[in-house]
Amino acid sequence: MQLYALGLNHHTAPLAIRERVAFQPERLDQALHELTGSERVREVAILSTCNRTELYFAAEQPQLAADWLAGYHQLQLAQVSPYLYSYPQRDAIRHMFRVASGLDSMVLGEPQILGQVKEAARRAEEAGTMGTLLHKLFQNTFAVAKEVRSTTAIGANIVSMAAAAVHLTERIFERVADQHVLFIGAGEMIELCAAHFAGAGPRSMVVANRTEARADALAARFGAQTMRLDTIGDVLPRFDVVVSCTASPLPIVGLGMVERAVKARRHRPMVMVDLAVPRDIEPEVGGLDDVFLYTVDDLAQVVDAGLESRQQAVLEAEGIIDQRVDGFLHWMQARDAVPTIRALREHAEGVRQAEIERALRQLARGDDPERVIEALSHGLTNKLMHGPTRYLNQSEGETQADASRLVQQLFNLTRHD
């Protein structure tokens, strides 16, 4: 059995394909059991996020998993195979370490992926599809990710739009904790922004979205409130920070709306972050004295500056990962040798028991103890040396030289020419 990682991600597949092979959380246990129903896949864990779907498994060969992945999602293999990658053993281990460390993420060094990898391990553990090999691999993966983040600067700088939004807000307000935040929209980007702002502990957070169910689900995650999208104009003066990202083809927040809000706020500053393309907030809003409007391009400049400083950290992280891959492979090799070691010890113990029983019988019938001990030692030596000696005698030609070197290494012999 070999370790494999098989899947696709944002580097190899467009969103339309990633959506079709994503696993719904409520069906994940069923999928895990279905894949391990084949005797050729003994252990498996599934990582499924908006940016990647990956299977980590132990099997004889990876093709079975690829066939299963396509079939499970009611696709032909030809529809997904151009986007799939398959990593055996060393490459699979290295890939897992890089993923958990944030080196393979859309946003370099982002921390959310480690939690998602831990959740994948937890689900596999609960489903009973995590054996000794995968369990050890995941534990090593978590340790490597922790080492990378604690000893390099991979997570030290702002490299996501969501983090940049908080950073720019902190330029205007000394404490985000004293502010009221409004999120317009409930998609993935707003979700990331909500997570980052929630970490700063604002006084309140409110989600406004066209679909109330999505707004309710997002608000529940972060202890926020919700409101109807068409009431924004009436309550806008309450908010110090507005973050918007919708798919609306026209602006949602207009100049007149913001002018009235600024007047009602008695010219207290407002931070407005527009992450939408096309824009949710009319560009003219940025011309108001008391409004600090930031667009996607403004945030991108902050992100680019952070990315430059992370490149050196990537080199350091790759070095750590390479070392830890070697360490895990060494553990695997040692584990593979365990049955042979056990058999060797059992053989030696059998020889010892047989010789002791013979010696005890000789002593019981009155034989000379010194001669019995001498016979015992000779018997042990002859039986334990029989295998290596026979192996050397049966070797011929080039194999004889190889056999000789192997025996010398096994018994730590010094060759005298």
Stockholm file with secondary structure:
# STOCKHOLM 1.0

chainA/1-417         MQLYALGLNHHTAPLAIRERVAFQPERLDQALHELTGSERVREVAILSTCNRTELYFAAEQPQLAADWLAGYHQLQLAQVSPYLYSYPQRDAIRHMFRVASGLDSMVLGEPQILGQVKEAARRAEEAGTMGTLLHKLFQNTFAVAKEVRSTTAIGANIVSMAAAAVHLTERIFERVADQHVLFIGAGEMIELCAAHFAGAGPRSMVVANRTEARADALAARFGAQTMRLDTIGDVLPRFDVVVSCTASPLPIVGLGMVERAVKARRHRPMVMVDLAVPRDIEPEVGGLDDVFLYTVDDLAQVVDAGLESRQQAVLEAEGIIDQRVDGFLHWMQARDAVPTIRALREHAEGVRQAEIERALRQLARGDDPERVIEALSHGLTNKLMHGPTRYLNQSEGETQADASRLVQQLFNLTRHD
#=GR chainA/1-417 SS CEEEEEEEETTTSCHHHHHHTCCCGGGHHHHHHHHTTSTTEEEEEEEECSSEEEEEEEESCTHHHHHHHHHHTTCCHHHHGGGCEEEEHHHHHHHHHHHHTTTTSSSTTCSHHHHHHHHHHHHHHHHTCCCHHHHHHHHHHHHHHHHHHHHSSTTSSCCSHHHHHHHHHHHHCSCGGGCEEEEECCSHHHHHHHHHHHHHCCSEEEEEESSHHHHHHHHHHHTCEEEEGGGHHHHGGGCSEEEECCCCSSCSBCHHHHHHHHHHTTTCCEEEEECCSSCSBCGGGGGSTTEEEEEHHHHHHHHHHHHHHHHHHHHHHHHHHHHHHHHHHHHHHHHHHHHHHHHHHHHHHHHHHHHHHHHHHHHHTTCCHHHHHHHHHHHHHHHHHHHHHHHHHHCCTHHHHHHHHHHHHHTTCCCCC
#=GC SS_cons         CEEEEEEEETTTSCHHHHHHTCCCGGGHHHHHHHHTTSTTEEEEEEEECSSEEEEEEEESCTHHHHHHHHHHTTCCHHHHGGGCEEEEHHHHHHHHHHHHTTTTSSSTTCSHHHHHHHHHHHHHHHHTCCCHHHHHHHHHHHHHHHHHHHHSSTTSSCCSHHHHHHHHHHHHCSCGGGCEEEEECCSHHHHHHHHHHHHHCCSEEEEEESSHHHHHHHHHHHTCEEEEGGGHHHHGGGCSEEEECCCCSSCSBCHHHHHHHHHHTTTCCEEEEECCSSCSBCGGGGGSTTEEEEEHHHHHHHHHHHHHHHHHHHHHHHHHHHHHHHHHHHHHHHHHHHHHHHHHHHHHHHHHHHHHHHHHHHHHTTCCHHHHHHHHHHHHHHHHHHHHHHHHHHCCTHHHHHHHHHHHHHTTCCCCC
//
